[in-house]
Amino acid sequence: PSCVIKIGDGPRRGRCLDVESEHKEPGGLLNVFPCYMRWHQMFSFGNGTIAPRGAIHATLPKHIAKQVQKDEGVVYPNLCFGVVGRGVMEDTWTEYTEEEMEEYDPWEHDDVEHYPNGRKSLQLWSGHQLQTTPCKNTGAVIEWYYIPLIVEEYEDESGDTPEDGTAADAADIPDTEEDDEEL
């Protein structure tokens, strides 16, 4: 299954995460854009088969993947969220000029902090955009942790929602016989 990832609050509220310009190859920048509900705004969560567990990825529709295969010979049907400078660089990222690579110079040093799994610290990419990478480039794919967040609004006895969005204290809620029944 796929879903959109929307911004819930702030000046860009209601906009969706988007692979810039329907970029079909690795190196597509991730941006926030008005929602169009097309493939480049629909994401799935990796379960260890198509994409590594914990990864977020976009999947090219089959008709687009066939066209890319015909036109370019190489197709990456599943593009995961990643960062340049982790994982395998050859054939998986957009080509960069020498000047652009100078910006990425700290990533090339072996003396930077590494996680226990051998990957470089994500703090090196602070302020840089996420990009797409083939899901098979596991060293570059970012592993995400998902924490469900449920927002509920409660009404007080008058039928109004409290301004702070909280429910009444438990002491203010009258007991009923149903509460005392064992399940």
C-alpha positions in Angstrom: 0.0 0.0 0.0 1.0 3.6 -0.6 0.0 6.9 1.0 0.9 10.6 0.8 2.9 12.3 3.5 1.3 15.6 4.3 2.5 18.5 6.4 0.0 18.9 9.3 0.8 22.3 10.6 2.5 25.6 9.7 2.6 27.8 6.6 2.8 24.8 4.2 0.0 22.9 5.9 -1.7 20.4 3.6 1.1 20.1 1.1 2.7 16.8 0.3 6.1 15.3 0.2 7.1 15.1 -3.5 9.9 13.7 -5.6 10.9 16.8 -7.6 9.6 16.9 -11.2 8.7 13.3 -11.2 12.4 12.4 -11.2 12.6 8.8 -12.4 16.3 8.2 -11.7 18.3 8.3 -8.5 19.2 11.7 -7.2 15.7 13.3 -7.3 15.3 15.9 -4.6 12.5 15.6 -2.1 10.4 18.7 -1.7 7.1 19.9 -0.3 4.6 20.7 -3.0 0.8 21.0 -3.5 -0.8 17.6 -3.5 -1.6 16.0 -6.9 -1.8 12.4 -5.8 0.5 11.1 -8.6 3.1 8.4 -8.2 5.9 10.8 -7.1 3.8 11.8 -4.1 2.8 8.3 -3.1 5.1 6.5 -0.7 5.4 3.0 0.9 7.2 1.8 3.9 9.9 -0.9 3.5 9.3 -4.3 5.0 12.5 -5.9 3.9 11.3 -7.2 0.5 11.2 -4.4 -2.1 12.9 -1.9 0.2 14.9 -2.3 3.5 12.9 -2.5 6.7 12.2 1.1 7.9 12.8 2.7 4.5 10.4 5.1 2.8 10.2 4.7 -1.0 8.4 5.7 -4.1 7.6 3.0 -6.8 7.5 3.8 -10.5 4.3 2.7 -12.1 4.9 -0.2 -14.4 4.1 1.7 -17.6 6.6 4.4 -16.7 9.3 1.8 -15.7 8.8 0.1 -19.1 9.3 3.4 -20.9 12.4 4.3 -18.9 13.8 0.8 -19.6 13.2 1.3 -23.3 14.6 4.8 -23.5 17.6 4.5 -21.1 18.2 0.8 -20.6 18.4 1.0 -16.8 15.5 1.4 -14.6 15.2 1.7 -10.8 11.6 0.8 -10.0 11.9 1.6 -6.3 13.5 4.8 -5.1 14.2 5.1 -1.4 14.9 8.2 0.6 18.6 8.6 1.1 21.6 11.0 1.3 24.5 11.6 -1.1 27.8 10.3 0.3 26.5 7.2 2.1 26.4 3.8 0.3 27.6 3.2 -3.2 28.2 6.3 -5.2 28.8 4.8 -8.7 25.8 4.8 -11.0 23.3 5.6 -8.3 23.4 9.4 -7.9 23.0 12.4 -10.1 26.3 13.5 -11.7 27.9 16.4 -9.8 30.4 19.0 -11.0 33.8 19.3 -9.3 32.6 22.4 -7.5 29.5 20.7 -6.2 31.5 17.8 -4.9 33.7 20.2 -2.9 30.5 20.9 -0.8 30.3 17.2 -0.1 34.0 16.9 0.8 33.4 16.2 4.6 31.5 13.0 3.6 34.6 11.6 1.8 36.7 11.6 5.0 37.0 8.3 6.8 37.6 10.0 10.2 34.0 11.2 10.6 31.7 9.6 13.2 30.2 6.3 12.2 27.3 4.5 13.7 27.7 0.9 14.9 26.3 -0.4 11.6 29.2 1.3 9.8 27.2 4.2 8.3 28.3 7.8 8.6 26.4 10.0 11.1 23.4 11.8 9.5 24.5 15.0 11.2 26.9 15.5 8.3 23.9 16.1 6.1 22.3 18.8 8.3 20.8 21.4 6.1 20.9 19.3 2.9 18.0 17.9 1.0 17.1 14.3 1.0 17.3 12.6 -2.4 16.2 9.3 -3.9 18.5 6.4 -4.2 17.9 2.8 -5.4 16.5 0.8 -2.6 19.2 -1.8 -3.2 21.8 0.9 -2.2 21.2 0.0 1.4 24.1 2.0 2.8 22.6 5.2 1.5 18.9 4.4 2.5 17.8 6.1 5.7 16.1 3.9 8.2 13.0 5.5 9.8 11.2 4.7 13.0 7.4 5.1 12.9 5.5 6.3 15.9 1.7 6.4 15.4 0.2 9.6 16.6 -3.5 9.8 17.2 -5.1 13.1 17.8 -8.5 13.1 19.4 -10.7 16.0 20.4 -13.0 15.5 23.4 -16.1 17.4 24.2 -16.9 18.6 27.7 -20.4 18.2 29.2 -21.8 21.2 27.4 -20.9 19.6 24.1 -18.1 22.1 23.4 -14.5 21.1 22.8 -12.3 22.7 25.5 -10.0 25.4 24.0 -6.9 23.5 25.0 -8.2 20.3 23.4 -8.0 18.3 26.6 -10.6 16.1 28.1 -12.1 16.7 31.5 -10.3 15.2 34.5 -11.2 11.6 35.4 -12.6 12.8 38.7 -15.1 15.0 36.8 -16.5 12.0 34.8 -19.4 10.3 36.6 -19.2 6.5 37.2 -21.6 4.3 35.4 -22.6 0.7 35.9 -21.0 -0.1 32.5 -17.6 1.0 33.8 -17.8 -1.5 36.7 -18.6 -4.5 34.5 -15.8 -7.1 34.0 -15.0 -8.0 30.4 
